[in-house]
Amino acid sequence: MKNYLIIGYGWLGKALAETLKSKEASVWATSSDDQKLNDIKTAGISALRLEKNRGILSWARDELPLLHFDSVIVTLPPFEGALDSLSNLLQSLHVKSIVFTSSTGVYEDASTLVNESSSINKDHLVFQMEERIRSLQPLNYTVLRLSGHIGPNRHPVRFFLRHGRDIPNGQAPINLIHQKDIIASILVTMNESQGNSVYNVCWPEHPTKENYYGAISLKLGGKKLVFLKGNQGKIIEGCKITNETNFNYRFSIDEIDDLDLRKDNI
């Protein structure tokens, strides 16, 4: 049985842990929050407590098991202290490979097609987190740069409908990916990546904000959103991962999951 460790038990980490557990793997997950630790245990997943001191995470005393992990998946969001936290947590582990869920937000703003070789904003904290992981695991890491997340209880339309504000740059392209495809990309790269790999994960469809969000808001919220003029925005190219691995996008941006966006859940 393979051992997997998930650092970051949030929206994505929790769903990933449940998926790995369903595959009869040995799954560990971390948190510094007592309620989340209880949630992890209730889900039948091994919980590891983290301590937070002046915003920096480290392993709680006697919490880190003497295990060799086949993969460690880091789903931590950016936060003050993230770089030192990564050093504290990863240097103590025995692990074959690391997968880090990064963001396509690390690319410089541009109204062009963007791939993994495009210009990076090196001051972006998420890119600095990538760099810290590279320095700690130089030969066996995979970075997945994820576009905007949608999935259970998470979709930009929910925000737009709640706040009712005009939406700027309405003719700009959108870049999204569903939680299920994110998890599938993690599973594939854990098993196939040869290390030292960076992949964008983004659906190949890029409708405008006005066309996409406007149609969904009418269908599910019964409201018409107001979009301001503007078309400035990059298009994220997500085909490298499909060319180099067995990962394929299973879902389409036009498939609306009623569990994600049902009217009583906006």
C-alpha positions in Angstrom: 0.0 0.0 0.0 1.3 3.4 -0.9 1.6 6.2 1.6 0.5 9.7 0.6 0.7 12.9 2.6 -1.4 16.0 1.9 -0.2 19.3 3.4 -3.1 21.6 3.3 -6.6 20.3 4.1 -8.7 22.9 2.4 -11.3 22.7 -0.4 -8.9 20.8 -2.7 -6.9 18.9 -0.1 -10.0 17.4 1.5 -11.4 16.2 -1.8 -8.1 14.8 -2.8 -7.8 12.9 0.5 -11.2 11.4 0.0 -10.3 10.3 -3.5 -7.0 8.7 -2.4 -8.7 6.9 0.5 -11.3 5.5 -1.9 -8.4 3.9 -3.8 -7.4 2.1 -0.6 -4.2 4.1 -0.2 -2.7 5.1 3.2 -3.5 8.8 3.4 -2.2 11.4 5.9 -3.4 15.0 6.1 -2.2 18.0 8.1 -3.7 21.0 9.8 -3.0 23.4 12.6 -6.8 23.8 13.3 -8.4 21.5 15.9 -11.7 21.4 14.0 -10.0 20.4 10.8 -8.0 17.8 12.6 -11.2 16.3 14.0 -12.7 16.4 10.5 -9.7 14.5 9.1 -10.0 11.8 11.7 -13.8 11.5 11.2 -13.1 10.9 7.5 -11.0 8.0 8.4 -7.7 9.7 7.4 -4.6 9.8 9.5 -4.2 13.3 11.0 -0.9 15.1 11.6 -0.9 18.3 13.7 1.0 21.3 12.7 2.0 24.1 15.0 1.9 27.8 13.9 4.4 30.2 15.5 4.4 33.8 14.3 2.7 32.7 11.2 5.2 29.9 10.3 4.1 26.2 10.3 6.2 23.4 11.6 5.5 19.8 12.8 4.1 19.4 16.2 6.4 17.6 18.6 6.2 13.8 18.1 3.6 14.2 15.3 5.7 13.3 12.3 5.6 9.5 11.6 8.8 7.7 10.6 7.3 6.8 7.3 8.5 6.9 3.7 5.9 8.7 1.7 5.5 7.8 -2.0 4.2 11.3 -2.7 3.6 14.5 -0.8 1.0 16.8 -2.2 1.3 20.4 -1.1 -2.0 22.3 -1.5 -1.2 25.2 0.8 -2.4 28.7 -0.4 0.0 31.6 -0.3 0.3 33.2 3.1 2.9 35.3 5.1 5.4 32.7 6.3 4.7 30.2 3.5 8.3 30.0 2.4 9.8 29.2 5.8 6.8 26.9 6.5 7.7 24.9 3.3 11.3 24.6 4.5 10.3 23.4 8.0 7.8 20.8 6.7 9.5 19.4 3.7 13.1 19.1 5.0 11.9 16.6 7.6 10.2 14.2 5.3 11.3 11.0 3.6 9.6 11.2 0.2 9.9 10.0 -3.4 8.2 12.9 -5.1 6.4 16.2 -4.4 3.4 17.7 -6.2 2.7 21.4 -5.6 -0.6 22.9 -6.7 0.5 26.3 -7.9 -1.4 28.9 -9.9 -1.5 30.3 -13.4 -1.6 33.7 -11.7 2.2 33.5 -11.6 2.4 34.6 -15.2 2.9 38.2 -16.2 -0.3 40.0 -17.3 -0.6 39.8 -21.1 -3.3 39.6 -23.7 -1.7 36.6 -25.4 -1.5 32.8 -25.4 0.4 31.7 -22.3 2.3 28.4 -21.9 4.7 27.1 -19.3 7.6 29.0 -21.0 5.9 32.4 -20.8 7.1 35.3 -18.7 6.7 34.9 -14.9 6.1 37.5 -12.2 9.0 36.5 -10.0 7.7 38.6 -7.2 4.5 36.5 -7.0 4.5 34.6 -3.7 3.2 31.5 -5.3 6.1 31.4 -7.7 8.4 31.9 -4.8 6.8 28.9 -3.2 7.6 26.9 -6.4 11.2 28.1 -6.2 11.5 27.0 -2.5 10.2 23.5 -3.4 12.6 23.3 -6.3 15.5 24.1 -3.9 14.4 21.5 -1.5 13.5 18.7 -4.0 15.5 19.6 -7.1 15.1 16.4 -9.1 11.7 15.0 -8.2 8.9 17.6 -8.1 5.9 18.4 -10.2 4.3 21.8 -10.2 0.7 22.0 -11.4 -0.2 25.6 -12.3 -4.0 25.6 -11.9 -6.4 28.1 -13.5 -9.5 29.4 -11.7 -11.1 26.6 -9.6 -14.7 25.6 -9.9 -16.5 22.7 -8.2 -18.6 22.0 -5.1 -19.6 25.3 -3.6 -17.1 27.2 -5.6 -17.8 29.2 -8.8 -17.3 32.9 -9.7 -21.0 33.2 -10.6 -21.9 32.6 -7.0 -19.9 35.7 -6.0 -21.2 37.8 -8.9 -24.8 36.9 -8.0 -24.4 37.5 -4.3 -22.8 41.0 -4.7 -24.5 42.2 -7.8 -21.6 44.4 -8.9 -20.8 45.4 -12.4 -18.1 43.0 -13.8 -15.1 44.7 -15.5 -13.4 43.5 -18.6 -16.4 41.6 -19.9 -15.0 40.5 -23.2 -11.9 39.0 -21.7 -11.3 35.2 -22.0 -11.8 33.1 -18.9 -9.5 30.3 -17.7 -11.1 27.7 -15.5 -10.7 24.1 -14.3 -13.0 21.8 -12.3 -12.0 20.2 -9.0 -12.4 16.7 -10.5 -10.0 17.4 -13.3 -7.5 19.0 -10.9 -7.6 15.8 -8.8 -7.2 13.7 -11.9 -4.1 15.7 -12.9 -2.6 15.2 -9.5 -3.2 11.4 -9.6 -1.7 11.1 -13.1 1.4 13.1 -12.4 2.1 11.4 -9.1 2.4 8.1 -11.0 3.9 9.2 -14.3 6.0 12.3 -13.8 9.7 11.8 -14.1 10.3 14.8 -11.8 11.3 18.4 -12.5 8.0 19.1 -14.4 5.8 22.1 -14.7 2.3 21.9 -16.2 -0.6 24.3 -16.7 -4.0 22.7 -15.9 -6.7 24.7 -17.7 -9.7 23.7 -19.8 -9.1 24.3 -23.5 -12.3 26.4 -23.9 -12.0 30.1 -23.3 -15.3 31.9 -23.8 -15.6 35.5 -22.7 -16.8 36.5 -19.2 -19.9 38.0 -20.6 -20.9 34.9 -22.7 -20.1 32.3 -20.0 -21.0 33.9 -16.7 -23.9 35.8 -18.3 -25.5 32.5 -19.5 -25.0 30.7 -16.2 -26.4 33.6 -14.1 -29.6 33.6 -16.2 -30.0 29.8 -16.1 -29.3 29.3 -12.4 -29.8 32.6 -10.7 -32.5 34.1 -12.9 -30.5 37.3 -12.9 -28.8 39.3 -15.7 -25.3 40.4 -14.8 -23.8 43.7 -16.1 -20.5 43.5 -17.9 -18.3 46.5 -18.5 -16.3 46.9 -21.7 -12.7 45.5 -22.0 -11.0 42.4 -23.4 -7.6 42.4 -21.7 -6.6 39.0 -20.5 -4.4 36.0 -21.2 -5.4 32.6 -22.5 -3.8 29.8 -20.6 -2.6 26.9 -22.8 -3.1 23.6 -20.9 -2.1 21.0 -23.5 1.5 20.2 -22.4 0.2 17.9 -19.6 -2.0 16.0 -22.1 0.9 15.7 -24.6 3.4 14.4 -22.0 1.2 12.2 -19.7 -1.9 10.1 -19.9 -4.0 12.9 -18.4 -7.0 14.1 -20.4 -9.6 16.8 -19.5 -12.7 14.8 -18.7 -15.1 17.7 -18.4 -16.0 20.7 -20.4 -16.5 24.3 -19.4 -20.0 24.1 -20.8 -21.0 21.2 -18.4 -22.7 22.8 -15.5 -22.9 20.6 -12.4 -26.2 21.2 -10.6 -24.6 20.1 -7.3 -22.1 22.9 -7.7 -24.5 25.6 -8.8 -28.0 24.7 -7.8 -30.3 27.7 -7.1 -30.5 27.1 -3.4 -26.8 26.9 -3.1 -25.8 30.2 -4.7 
